[in-house]
């Protein structure tokens, strides 16, 4: 049950929204929109529902297009963004604005990213919008995690990245 006491669970949301496991990344998803307009062989835009649980988080990856996250309901999410110059940023995605959470967060094209629930959370239902549309071949993960971790300056950052 969620913290608002309305009886929502990850299992119910998965059923109600017909979400499927996103095996190569983690979490559950369903595409809700795919533009019929095509440019350079790709659809112009796509949108998905995306649900994460304590055991199904978003693994470290990057995409060649901007990805815009939208928070719908559930518990807050920690969205980590890693730049190629070694900078690590963790943004809280959620609806508690006073606590610094944001209901909409942009991950710029080419930025390494991963997300998980804040400690103690049960689930989060998000959406993402991408332009051009997402294609599986766009998804990439670090080829060599130990070498990848060398880019980030502190053991703390390396431990956080390893969690994703």
N, C-alpha and C positions, 0 to 999 in steps of 0.2 A: 504494500500500500504506500502511496506517496505521502509526503509530509503535509499535504493539504487535506488528507483524510477522505479523499473522494473515491477511494477504491482502485485507483489506477495502478497497474503493475506493468512491468516490461512485457510479460507474457500476453496480457490482454491487448496491449498496444500492437504487438507483433501480429496478433490474430486480427484485430479490427482493421489495421491498415495493410494487411497482407504483406508484411515485410519478410524479406529473405536474407539469409546469412550473406554477408559481404566477405567471402572467404579470403581473398588476397589482402584485405586491409584490416578486417575486424569490424564488429558491429553488425547491424541489420539495416536493410535499405529497401526502398522501392522508388523507381523513377516515376515522377508524377507529370513531367513535361519534357517534351523534346520538340524543338522548333522544326517546322517543316521547311523553313528556309535554309538553303545550303550555300556555303561559300567555301571555295577551295577544297571541296570534297567533304566538308564537315558541317553538321547542323550548327546553327548560330548560337543556340542556347539550350541548356538542360537544367532540370531541377529534380531533387530527390528529397524524400524523407530519410533521415538517418538516426538510428537509435543506438545508444551505447549503454552498457551495463558494467558492473565492476569486472566481469570476466571477458568482456568484448569491447576493447578499446580500439582506437585508431592507431595503427602502427606507423612508425616514421616513414614518410614518403614525400614525394613532391610531384607537382603537376605543371605542365607548361602553360597553363592558363590561370587567371584569377579564379579564386573560389570564395564565394560569399556565404558565410554561415549565418543562420537565423535560429534563435532559440525559441522553441515552442512551449515545452513544459517539462517538469521533472526537476532534477537536481543540477547544480552548477557543474560546468565542465572546465577543465584546464586545457587550453589550446596552446601548445608550444610551437613557436616559430623559430627556425634556425637559419641565419643568413650565412652565405658562403664565407663571409669575413670573420665568422666565429661568434657573432652576437646571438644571444639566446633571449627570447622574449616569451613570457607566459602570460596569456590573457585569460581572464575569467569570463566565460560565456554563461550568461544567466539573466535573470530578471530583477535581481537586487541591485538597483542602480546605486543606492547609498553605500553599498559594500564594494563598489568599483566594478561590478559585473556589467557586461555589455550584451544586449540582446542580438546584436548584429556585429560580426567581425569579418574583416577581409583578410584573406591570406593571398598575398601577391604571387603572381606567376613565378615559378622557379624557386619558391621558398620551401625548405624542408619543413614538414609539419607532422604533428601527432597530437592526439587528444585522449583524455581520460576523465572519468568522473572525479570530482573532488572527493577526498576521503570521506567515507560514510554515506556516499550517495548510492541510490538504488538504480536509477536510470535517468537518461536525458533524451528527449525527443528534439531533434534539430532538423533543419532543412539546409540544403546547400544549393546554390545557383551558380552555374558556370557558363562562361562565354569565351570562346566557342564551347560547344557541348563536350561533356566528358566522353572519352573513349578509353577502353581498357588499356590499349597500347600506350596511352599517355602516362600511366601510373608507373612510377619508378621508386625503388627502395635502394638504400646504400648497398653497394656491391660487397663491401668489406667493412663490417661494423667497427672492429678495433681501429682501423685506419680512419674511418669517419669520425670516431670519438676524439682522435688526436687534434681535430680542428677546434675543439671547444675547450676553453682555457682552464677550467677547474674540475676537480674530482666531483664536486656537487653537480655541475652541469652534465658530466658524463653519467652520473648515477641517474639523473632525471631522464636523460635520453635513453638509457638502457631500459627504463621502465616501459617505454613505448615500443 
